[in-house]
Amino acid sequence: MGLFDFFQQEIAIDLGTANTIIIQNDKIVVDEPSIVAIDIKTDKVIGIGKKAQQMHGKTHETIKTVRPLKDGVIADFKAAEAMIRGMIKMMKPGRSILPPSMRMVICIPSGITEVEKRAVSDSAQHAGAKEVYLIHEPMAAAIGIGIDVEEPMGNMIIDIGGGTSEIAVIALGGIVCDKSIRVAGDDFTSDIEEYMRRQHNILIGERTAEKIKIEVGAALPDLENPPEDYPVRGRDLMTGIPKEISISYKEIAGALDKSISKIEEAILSALEMTPPELSADIYKTGIYLAGGGSLLRGLDKRISQRTQLPIHIADDPLRSVVKGTGNALKNIGKYQFLMKGL
């Protein structure tokens, strides 16, 4: 058995629309953007993760960059497989005398179909996994935050990722009710691109919009500690000449308002579906926020104003899901009932 363990690798993967994080032995070994660069002539992968991200929006006709996941699910099967394989190689480069038997736990959005689940597991198996388990993102986030998911107390988790926002009420080791909407960080980015084009007649790329979101992104037009205005460079749509303008967080709060409202509506819808006994628990425990989207300035306050409930942001929102996935992998016997084995 000891010899078998030596050849078995256990890894937990948060296969995200924006970032992919891999945990092995309780350590984050890979944290890279979910993007692949491909040579069109040879169909070979020439960059994965940060390397491909640097090429994004700057490629010529023989190179294309692909984001294999869209709205939390695999949109390009071949690119997803190449990305998983490449990121597994990043864990221990240069050591492949005997390929180890791999057990993977991958987290998936709670609202995806059986076909989309099969695409995730097939990609993982083609990338070398012998055993694949799938766990729902809100459940993984709850475990990562440190909530005892098996107790009869109800907890509401909101995981705002790159492609989906997952809202779930968890009790007794299961998801009692959930709402999964395909409005999340990517929509915030495209809202910013659209706003810059419409309001300032300036064309910016996805990477610049992402940077604006990080630097001056906000959910409320009035913040206690507002960030400084951020200089944005892009192409003037009238003259075609590059130019620079300054953007304030108030402008971005206005640009993101519509998308944030959709997330708020989904939260209220999930609260309406919640059984009364669990509603009483949520009134006491509040709502937990995880995922990169929860880092948007003032979002917790805005949701609190709308729901009249206390909001708690996870200590490490970007990594709550993968930490929970890693914890589920480590205690696979305890949490196996939460996971779908394939």
C-alpha positions in Angstrom: 0.0 0.0 0.0 2.9 2.3 0.9 4.5 1.7 -2.6 1.1 2.5 -4.3 0.8 5.7 -2.3 4.2 6.7 -3.6 2.9 6.6 -7.2 -0.4 8.2 -6.4 -0.8 12.0 -6.6 -3.8 13.7 -5.0 -4.6 17.1 -6.3 -7.5 19.6 -5.8 -8.3 21.9 -8.7 -10.3 25.1 -8.7 -10.9 25.2 -12.5 -12.0 28.8 -12.7 -13.1 31.0 -15.6 -10.5 33.6 -14.7 -7.9 31.6 -12.7 -7.0 28.0 -12.1 -5.5 27.1 -8.7 -4.1 23.6 -7.8 -3.5 22.4 -4.3 -1.3 19.5 -3.4 -0.5 18.4 0.2 -2.2 21.5 1.6 0.0 23.8 -0.5 -1.0 25.9 -3.4 1.4 24.7 -6.1 -0.1 26.4 -9.2 -2.0 29.7 -9.4 -2.3 30.8 -13.0 -4.8 32.6 -15.3 -7.1 30.2 -17.2 -5.7 31.0 -20.6 -3.9 29.2 -23.4 -1.9 30.5 -26.3 -1.9 28.4 -29.5 0.2 28.5 -32.7 -2.5 28.5 -35.4 -0.2 26.9 -38.1 1.0 23.9 -36.0 -1.9 23.8 -33.5 0.6 23.6 -30.7 0.2 25.2 -27.3 3.0 27.8 -26.9 1.9 29.3 -23.6 -0.2 28.5 -20.6 -1.3 30.8 -17.7 0.8 33.9 -17.1 2.8 33.5 -20.3 -0.4 33.3 -22.4 -1.9 36.2 -20.4 1.0 38.4 -21.4 0.2 37.6 -25.1 -3.6 38.2 -24.7 -4.8 41.1 -26.8 -1.4 41.5 -28.4 -1.2 38.5 -30.8 -0.6 38.5 -34.6 -2.3 36.3 -37.1 -0.4 33.1 -36.4 -1.1 33.1 -32.6 -4.4 33.0 -30.8 -5.2 33.1 -27.1 -8.0 31.0 -25.8 -9.9 31.1 -22.5 -11.0 27.4 -22.3 -13.8 28.2 -19.8 -16.7 30.5 -20.3 -19.4 31.1 -17.6 -17.8 28.5 -15.3 -18.0 25.7 -17.9 -15.7 24.3 -20.5 -16.2 26.1 -23.8 -13.1 24.6 -25.6 -12.6 21.0 -24.7 -9.1 20.6 -26.4 -7.7 23.8 -24.9 -9.1 22.9 -21.5 -7.3 19.5 -21.6 -4.1 21.2 -22.7 -4.4 23.7 -19.9 -5.0 21.1 -17.2 -2.1 19.0 -18.5 0.2 22.0 -18.7 -0.6 23.2 -15.2 -0.1 19.7 -13.8 3.4 19.8 -15.4 4.0 23.1 -13.7 3.7 21.4 -10.3 6.9 19.4 -10.6 8.7 20.3 -13.8 11.1 17.7 -15.2 9.9 14.7 -13.1 8.1 12.3 -15.3 10.0 9.0 -15.3 6.9 7.1 -14.2 3.7 9.1 -14.6 1.9 8.9 -11.2 -1.7 7.7 -10.8 -3.7 10.8 -10.1 -6.8 11.4 -8.0 -8.4 14.8 -8.6 -11.1 16.7 -6.9 -12.4 19.5 -9.1 -15.0 22.1 -8.1 -17.8 22.9 -10.5 -20.6 25.5 -10.5 -23.8 24.2 -8.8 -26.0 25.1 -11.8 -24.2 23.2 -14.6 -25.8 20.3 -16.6 -24.8 16.7 -16.6 -23.2 17.2 -20.1 -21.0 20.1 -18.7 -20.0 17.9 -15.7 -19.0 15.1 -18.1 -16.9 17.6 -20.1 -14.9 18.6 -16.9 -14.3 14.9 -15.9 -13.4 13.9 -19.5 -10.8 16.7 -19.7 -9.3 15.7 -16.3 -9.2 12.0 -17.4 -7.5 12.9 -20.7 -5.0 15.0 -18.8 -4.0 11.9 -16.8 -6.5 11.5 -13.8 -7.4 7.9 -12.8 -10.1 9.0 -10.4 -12.1 12.2 -10.7 -14.4 13.7 -8.1 -16.5 16.8 -8.6 -17.7 19.1 -5.7 -20.0 22.0 -6.0 -18.3 25.4 -5.6 -20.6 26.8 -2.8 -20.0 23.6 -0.8 -16.2 23.9 -1.4 -16.3 27.6 -0.4 -18.2 26.8 2.8 -15.6 24.1 3.8 -12.8 26.6 2.8 -14.3 29.4 5.0 -14.3 26.9 7.9 -18.1 26.3 8.2 -19.1 22.9 9.6 -21.3 21.9 6.6 -22.7 18.8 8.3 -24.4 20.5 11.2 -28.1 21.3 11.1 -27.4 25.1 11.1 -28.3 26.9 7.9 -25.6 29.0 6.2 -25.8 31.1 3.0 -22.7 31.2 0.8 -22.3 33.6 -2.2 -19.3 32.8 -4.4 -18.7 35.4 -7.1 -16.2 34.1 -9.5 -15.1 35.0 -13.0 -17.9 33.3 -15.0 -20.7 32.5 -12.4 -22.1 33.8 -9.2 -23.1 30.9 -7.0 -25.6 31.4 -4.2 -26.5 28.5 -2.0 -28.0 27.7 1.4 -26.2 24.8 3.0 -27.3 22.6 5.9 -26.8 18.9 7.0 -24.0 18.4 4.4 -26.1 19.3 1.4 -27.3 22.3 -0.7 -30.9 22.9 0.3 -31.5 25.6 -2.3 -29.3 27.3 -4.8 -29.2 29.9 -7.5 -26.5 30.0 -10.1 -26.3 32.9 -12.5 -23.9 33.6 -15.3 -23.2 37.2 -14.1 -19.8 37.7 -12.4 -16.3 39.1 -12.7 -16.2 38.8 -16.5 -19.4 40.8 -16.9 -17.9 43.5 -14.6 -14.9 43.6 -17.0 -17.1 43.9 -20.1 -19.3 46.5 -18.4 -16.1 48.7 -17.9 -15.1 48.2 -21.6 -18.5 49.2 -22.7 -18.7 52.2 -20.4 -15.3 53.5 -21.6 -16.4 53.2 -25.2 -19.8 54.8 -24.7 -18.9 57.5 -22.2 -15.4 58.5 -23.1 -15.1 57.4 -26.8 -12.0 55.3 -25.8 -11.4 51.7 -26.8 -9.6 49.6 -24.2 -8.8 45.9 -24.1 -9.9 43.2 -21.7 -6.6 43.3 -19.7 -6.9 47.1 -19.2 -10.6 46.8 -18.1 -9.5 44.1 -15.6 -6.9 46.4 -14.2 -9.4 49.3 -13.8 -11.7 46.8 -12.0 -8.9 46.0 -9.5 -7.7 49.5 -9.0 -10.9 51.6 -8.9 -13.7 49.0 -9.0 -16.6 49.8 -6.6 -20.2 48.7 -5.9 -21.2 52.0 -4.2 -20.7 55.6 -5.3 -19.8 56.7 -1.8 -16.9 54.8 0.0 -15.3 55.6 3.3 -11.7 55.0 1.9 -12.0 55.8 -1.8 -9.2 54.8 -4.1 -7.4 57.5 -6.1 -8.4 58.2 -9.7 -6.7 55.7 -12.1 -5.1 56.8 -15.4 -6.4 54.7 -18.4 -4.7 54.5 -21.7 -6.5 53.4 -24.9 -7.4 54.3 -28.5 -9.5 57.4 -29.2 -12.4 56.2 -31.3 -12.7 59.6 -33.1 -9.1 60.2 -34.1 -7.6 56.7 -33.8 -4.7 58.1 -31.7 -3.8 56.6 -28.3 -4.8 58.8 -25.4 -4.9 58.8 -21.6 -7.8 59.8 -19.3 -8.4 59.5 -15.5 -11.2 57.4 -14.1 -12.8 57.6 -10.7 -14.4 54.8 -8.6 -17.7 56.7 -8.8 -17.8 56.2 -12.6 -17.0 52.5 -12.3 -19.7 52.1 -9.6 -22.2 53.5 -12.1 -20.9 51.3 -14.9 -21.2 48.1 -12.7 -24.6 48.9 -11.2 -26.7 46.9 -13.6 -24.7 43.6 -13.2 -24.5 44.0 -9.4 -28.3 44.5 -9.4 -28.7 41.1 -11.2 -26.6 39.4 -8.4 -28.7 41.1 -5.8 -31.9 39.9 -7.4 -30.5 36.3 -7.4 -29.7 36.6 -3.7 -33.2 37.8 -2.9 -34.6 34.9 -5.1 -32.5 32.4 -3.2 -33.7 33.8 0.2 -37.3 33.5 -1.0 -36.8 29.8 -1.7 -35.2 29.1 1.7 -37.3 27.1 4.2 -38.4 29.2 7.2 -36.2 27.3 9.8 -33.1 27.9 7.7 -34.1 31.6 7.1 -34.1 32.0 10.9 -30.5 30.6 11.0 -29.4 32.9 8.2 -30.8 35.9 10.1 -28.5 34.9 13.0 -25.4 33.8 11.0 -25.6 36.3 8.1 -24.3 35.7 4.6 -20.7 34.6 3.7 -19.0 36.1 0.6 -16.2 34.3 -1.3 -14.6 34.5 -4.8 -12.7 37.3 -6.5 -15.9 39.4 -7.0 -16.4 39.8 -3.3 -13.2 42.0 -3.3 -15.2 44.7 -5.1 -15.1 47.8 -2.8 -18.4 48.3 -1.0 -20.1 45.2 -2.3 -20.6 43.7 1.2 -22.2 47.0 2.4 -24.5 47.1 -0.7 -25.7 43.6 -0.3 -26.2 44.2 3.5 -28.3 47.3 2.7 -30.5 45.3 0.3 -31.0 42.2 2.4 -30.8 43.8 5.9 -28.5 40.9 6.9 -24.9 40.9 8.2 -22.3 40.1 5.5 -19.0 38.3 6.2 -16.2 38.3 3.6 -14.0 35.2 3.7 -10.4 35.8 5.0 -8.9 34.7 1.6 -11.9 35.0 -0.8 -9.9 34.2 -3.9 -8.7 30.9 -2.4 -11.7 29.8 -0.3 -13.0 27.4 -2.9 -9.7 25.7 -3.6 -8.9 25.5 0.1 -12.3 23.8 0.6 -11.6 21.5 -2.3 -8.2 20.6 -0.8 -9.8 19.9 2.5 -12.5 17.7 0.9 -9.7 15.7 -0.9 -7.7 15.3 2.4 -10.8 14.0 4.2 -12.2 12.2 1.2 -13.8 9.5 3.4 -15.7 12.1 5.4 -16.8 14.2 2.5 -17.3 11.5 -0.2 -21.1 11.9 0.1 -20.7 15.5 -1.1 -18.8 14.5 -4.2 -19.8 12.9 -7.5 -17.3 10.2 -8.4 -16.7 9.4 -12.1 
